Amino acid sequence: MPFSKKFCCGRVSSLYLRTLAAHRLRPLFIALSAMSQFENVSVLKKANVYFGGQCISHTVLFADGSKKSVGVILPSQLTFGTQAAEVMELIEGRCRVRLKGEPGWKDYTGGQSFAVPANSSFEIETLDALHYVCHFG
């Protein structure tokens, strides 16, 4: 069972909680799924385009110096690498994810999230257009 607890409007996986503890990070409970838009932010005009256009996002900069990316992954199977720890908040769509070192795939849908440690990677198979917010650090 991939989820053990529910906070705010989104579900939080046990892997997310372990990753936070391992990297001494703050939880994003209030940020995840608590709002449908961001207020008072700057958006970089140029899109981040990966895998020949299969994944397109825009970087969102917040007044506190934090950043997120908001994007969509079209139906495909891709592998992403991470530098910083990430939490992928899924807004809409369906996917399967396998984190580096994990033997199996886990299914996710809009309203759920998963965490990826820093300096790692994950494979993702999107079954529909997957709208997401990536929270860094």
Secondary structure, DSSP 8 states (H G I E B T S, - for coil): --EEEEETTEEEEHHHHHHHHHHT----TTTSSS-SS--SEEE-SS-EEEGGGTEEEEEEEETTS-EEEEEEE-SEEEEEE-SS-EEEEEEE-EEEEEETT-SS-EEEETT-EEEE-TT-EEEEEESS-EEEEEEE-
